[in-house]
């Protein structure tokens, strides 16, 4: 049995069981208060920690011996998340949720997950419950299909033949957005899983691997709270949301679910898990 324990970054050392540090815990507490919150019941499960290679090896052993109904994956800010999830999905063919642990803004401390390795995975074997992974992209306005050229999986060179930084500047100007706003406007892959872009020394970087074909997506400010509230408002769920989305909220989310704000999200779409940003993902756990 493992407890699922999630904290704000400043009190990660107080966590027990499986979980990660969050940039905030919406729901029944102040987002920025140092808090530990546990899921309401412990679950029969197998926890695997360490390097990506070690986790993949041990996951093969685990699934050969027990049925696994769902998986929670938390990342320690090591990069390579998309490639790891693709490999893990071939071994563990169940719904997956999770995300990247938040980094402590005060101390710069990262890797706030069990084992402090590249990732930690909880394989849930508890047959007392049913499990359903749900994902939502709140950026429902699709503005354009894009062809992206990149120098590596997370560095964008051009979008539709225009320098990536200039392309985004133009689009933000058309929408009346600040040039520093990388949350209302973003790119998603063709399965509607977003990237979170940023500009570093004039170069556009992504928090997840980009693909050649992507969609330019937009969420109006007046739609943000309603969409996020509806997704988080689930007492049977553990919700993994993006810290970037939390910055768009104009008021706190007061919902009964155990919710987090993380640095990237594990999303299951059409039965396939991938790592994204600016997304909402949750595992709904209900008694049979």
C-alpha positions as CSV (number, residue, x, y, z in Angstrom):
1,X,0.0,0.0,0.0
2,X,1.2,3.5,-0.8
3,X,-0.2,6.8,0.3
4,X,-0.3,9.5,-2.4
5,X,1.3,12.6,-0.9
6,X,1.6,16.0,-2.7
7,X,3.1,19.1,-1.3
8,X,4.1,22.6,-2.1
9,X,7.8,23.0,-2.8
10,X,8.8,24.4,0.6
11,X,7.7,21.3,2.5
12,X,8.5,18.4,0.2
13,X,10.6,16.8,2.9
14,X,7.4,16.3,4.9
15,X,5.8,14.1,2.2
16,X,5.2,10.4,2.7
17,X,4.6,7.7,0.2
18,X,4.4,8.6,-3.5
19,X,3.9,12.1,-4.9
20,X,5.8,15.2,-5.9
21,X,6.1,18.9,-5.2
22,X,3.6,21.3,-6.7
23,X,3.8,25.0,-7.3
24,X,0.4,25.2,-5.6
25,X,-2.4,23.0,-4.2
26,X,-5.7,24.4,-5.3
27,X,-8.8,23.2,-3.7
28,X,-9.2,23.6,0.0
29,X,-6.1,25.6,0.8
30,X,-4.3,28.8,-0.2
31,X,-2.2,28.0,-3.4
32,X,1.0,29.4,-1.9
33,X,0.7,28.1,1.7
34,X,3.2,25.4,2.7
35,X,1.0,22.3,2.8
36,X,1.0,18.5,2.5
37,X,-2.1,16.9,1.1
38,X,-2.7,13.2,0.9
39,X,-5.2,11.4,-1.3
40,X,-8.1,10.0,0.8
41,X,-7.0,6.4,0.8
42,X,-3.8,4.4,0.3
43,X,-3.7,2.2,-2.8
44,X,-2.2,-1.2,-3.5
45,X,0.6,-0.3,-5.8
46,X,4.2,-0.7,-6.8
47,X,6.5,2.3,-6.6
48,X,9.5,2.4,-8.9
49,X,12.1,5.2,-8.7
50,X,15.5,6.1,-10.2
51,X,16.8,6.5,-13.7
52,X,14.7,6.1,-16.8
53,X,16.6,2.9,-17.6
54,X,16.1,1.4,-14.2
55,X,12.4,2.3,-14.2
56,X,11.8,0.6,-17.6
57,X,13.6,-2.5,-16.5
58,X,11.7,-2.8,-13.2
59,X,8.4,-2.0,-14.8
60,X,8.8,-5.0,-17.1
61,X,9.3,-7.2,-14.1
62,X,6.3,-5.7,-12.3
63,X,3.8,-6.1,-15.1
64,X,4.9,-9.7,-15.7
65,X,3.7,-10.5,-12.2
66,X,0.6,-8.4,-11.5
67,X,-2.2,-6.6,-13.3
68,X,-1.7,-2.9,-13.5
69,X,-4.8,-0.7,-13.8
70,X,-3.4,2.8,-13.9
71,X,-0.1,4.5,-13.6
72,X,1.1,7.9,-12.1
73,X,4.4,9.2,-13.5
74,X,6.2,12.1,-11.9
75,X,9.3,13.6,-13.4
76,X,12.4,15.1,-11.6
77,X,13.1,17.9,-14.2
78,X,15.7,15.8,-16.1
79,X,14.4,16.3,-19.6
80,X,13.7,13.5,-22.1
81,X,10.1,13.0,-20.8
82,X,8.5,12.3,-24.2
83,X,10.9,9.6,-25.1
84,X,10.6,7.9,-21.7
85,X,6.8,7.9,-21.8
86,X,6.8,6.4,-25.3
87,X,9.0,3.5,-24.0
88,X,7.0,3.1,-20.8
89,X,3.7,2.9,-22.7
90,X,5.0,-0.1,-24.6
91,X,5.4,-1.9,-21.3
92,X,2.6,-0.5,-19.2
93,X,-0.5,-0.4,-21.4
94,X,-2.8,1.3,-19.0
95,X,-4.0,4.9,-18.6
96,X,-1.3,7.2,-17.3
97,X,-1.3,10.6,-15.6
98,X,1.2,12.8,-13.7
99,X,3.6,15.5,-14.5
100,X,6.9,17.3,-13.8
101,X,7.6,18.3,-10.2
102,X,7.7,22.0,-9.5
103,X,11.1,23.6,-8.8
104,X,11.4,25.6,-5.6
105,X,11.5,29.2,-6.7
106,X,13.2,30.3,-3.5
107,X,16.1,27.8,-3.4
108,X,16.2,26.5,-7.0
109,X,15.9,22.9,-5.6
110,X,14.6,20.4,-8.2
111,X,14.0,16.7,-8.4
112,X,11.3,16.9,-5.7
113,X,10.0,13.3,-6.3
114,X,10.5,10.0,-4.5
115,X,14.1,8.8,-5.0
116,X,15.2,12.2,-6.4
117,X,16.0,10.5,-9.7
118,X,14.9,11.1,-13.3
119,X,11.4,9.9,-12.6
120,X,9.2,8.0,-10.2
121,X,6.3,5.7,-11.3
122,X,3.4,4.3,-9.3
123,X,1.8,1.2,-10.8
124,X,-1.6,0.9,-9.3
125,X,-2.7,-2.7,-8.8
126,X,-5.7,-2.1,-6.4
127,X,-8.7,-3.8,-7.8
128,X,-11.2,-2.2,-5.4
129,X,-11.5,0.8,-7.7
130,X,-12.0,1.7,-11.3
131,X,-9.6,4.2,-12.9
132,X,-10.1,6.6,-15.7
133,X,-7.6,9.1,-17.1
134,X,-9.0,12.3,-18.5
135,X,-7.2,15.1,-20.4
136,X,-8.3,18.6,-21.5
137,X,-6.8,21.3,-23.6
138,X,-8.5,24.5,-22.6
139,X,-7.0,26.3,-25.7
140,X,-10.0,25.4,-27.8
141,X,-9.6,28.1,-30.4
142,X,-7.5,26.7,-33.3
143,X,-6.1,29.6,-35.3
144,X,-3.8,27.9,-37.8
145,X,-2.0,24.7,-38.7
146,X,1.8,25.2,-38.6
147,X,4.9,23.6,-40.0
148,X,7.7,23.8,-37.4
149,X,11.4,23.5,-38.1
150,X,13.5,22.9,-35.0
151,X,17.3,22.5,-34.3
152,X,16.5,20.0,-31.6
153,X,13.3,18.6,-30.1
154,X,12.8,21.7,-27.9
155,X,14.3,24.6,-29.9
156,X,12.2,26.1,-32.6
157,X,13.8,27.8,-35.6
158,X,10.9,28.7,-37.9
159,X,7.1,28.4,-37.9
160,X,5.5,28.4,-41.4
161,X,8.8,29.6,-42.9
162,X,9.1,32.7,-40.6
163,X,11.6,32.9,-37.7
164,X,9.7,31.5,-34.7
165,X,10.2,34.5,-32.5
166,X,8.9,36.9,-35.2
167,X,5.9,34.6,-36.1
168,X,4.8,34.6,-32.4
169,X,5.3,38.3,-32.1
170,X,3.0,38.9,-35.1
171,X,0.3,36.6,-33.8
172,X,0.4,38.1,-30.3
173,X,0.1,41.6,-31.8
174,X,-2.9,40.5,-33.8
175,X,-4.6,39.2,-30.6
176,X,-3.6,42.2,-28.5
177,X,-1.5,40.0,-26.2
178,X,1.7,41.1,-24.4
179,X,4.9,39.8,-26.1
180,X,5.8,38.1,-22.8
181,X,2.5,36.2,-22.8
182,X,3.2,32.5,-23.6
183,X,0.1,31.1,-21.9
184,X,-2.9,32.4,-23.8
185,X,-1.3,31.5,-27.2
186,X,0.6,28.3,-27.8
187,X,1.3,25.4,-30.1
188,X,-0.2,21.9,-29.7
189,X,0.6,18.7,-31.5
190,X,-2.1,17.1,-33.7
191,X,-3.4,15.2,-30.7
192,X,-4.2,18.5,-29.0
193,X,-1.4,18.3,-26.4
194,X,0.2,21.7,-25.8
195,X,3.7,23.0,-25.6
196,X,4.7,25.8,-23.3
197,X,6.9,28.2,-25.2
198,X,9.4,30.7,-23.9
199,X,11.9,33.1,-25.4
200,X,15.6,32.7,-24.3
201,X,18.0,35.2,-25.8
202,X,15.7,35.6,-28.8
203,X,15.3,31.9,-29.4
204,X,12.0,30.1,-28.9
205,X,12.2,27.1,-26.5
206,X,9.6,24.5,-25.7
207,X,8.9,22.7,-22.5
208,X,8.1,19.5,-24.4
209,X,9.3,18.0,-27.7
210,X,7.7,19.7,-30.7
211,X,6.6,17.9,-33.8
212,X,6.8,19.1,-37.5
213,X,3.0,19.6,-37.7
214,X,1.5,21.6,-34.9
215,X,-1.6,23.8,-34.3
216,X,-1.6,27.4,-33.1
217,X,-4.1,27.5,-30.3
218,X,-5.6,30.3,-28.2
219,X,-7.7,30.6,-25.0
220,X,-9.6,33.8,-24.3
221,X,-9.1,35.1,-20.8
222,X,-12.8,35.0,-20.0
223,X,-12.9,31.2,-20.7
224,X,-10.0,30.2,-18.4
225,X,-11.6,30.0,-15.0
226,X,-14.8,28.2,-16.0
227,X,-12.9,25.5,-17.9
228,X,-10.4,24.9,-15.2
229,X,-13.0,24.9,-12.4
230,X,-15.1,22.4,-14.3
231,X,-12.1,20.0,-14.7
232,X,-10.8,20.4,-11.1
233,X,-14.3,20.1,-9.6
234,X,-14.2,16.3,-9.1
235,X,-14.0,14.9,-5.5
236,X,-12.9,11.5,-6.9
237,X,-9.9,12.8,-8.9
238,X,-6.3,13.7,-8.6
239,X,-5.8,16.6,-11.0
240,X,-2.4,17.4,-12.6
241,X,-2.6,20.9,-14.0
242,X,0.1,23.3,-15.4
243,X,1.6,26.0,-13.3
244,X,1.4,28.2,-16.4
245,X,-2.4,27.9,-16.4
246,X,-2.6,28.8,-12.7
247,X,-1.1,32.1,-13.6
248,X,-4.1,32.9,-15.8
249,X,-6.6,32.5,-13.0
250,X,-8.3,35.6,-11.8
251,X,-9.4,34.0,-8.5
252,X,-8.5,30.8,-6.5
253,X,-9.9,27.5,-7.5
254,X,-11.9,26.2,-4.5
255,X,-12.7,22.7,-5.5
256,X,-12.9,19.4,-3.6
257,X,-10.4,17.4,-5.7
258,X,-6.8,16.9,-4.9
259,X,-5.3,19.3,-7.4
260,X,-1.7,20.3,-8.3
261,X,0.1,22.9,-10.5
262,X,3.1,21.2,-12.1
263,X,5.9,21.8,-14.7
264,X,4.4,19.7,-17.4
265,X,1.7,17.1,-17.5
266,X,1.3,13.4,-18.5
267,X,-1.7,13.2,-20.7
268,X,-3.5,10.1,-22.0
269,X,-5.2,10.8,-25.3
270,X,-6.9,8.0,-27.3
271,X,-5.1,5.5,-25.0
272,X,-1.6,6.9,-25.6
273,X,0.4,8.8,-23.0
274,X,2.6,11.7,-23.8
275,X,4.2,14.7,-22.0
276,X,2.7,18.1,-22.6
277,X,2.5,21.6,-21.1
278,X,-0.4,24.0,-20.4
279,X,-2.7,21.0,-20.0
280,X,-5.1,19.5,-17.5
281,X,-4.9,15.8,-16.7
282,X,-6.6,13.8,-14.0
283,X,-7.0,10.2,-12.7
284,X,-10.6,9.5,-11.6
285,X,-10.7,6.8,-8.9
286,X,-14.1,5.4,-8.0
287,X,-15.1,2.5,-5.8
288,X,-16.6,-0.5,-7.6
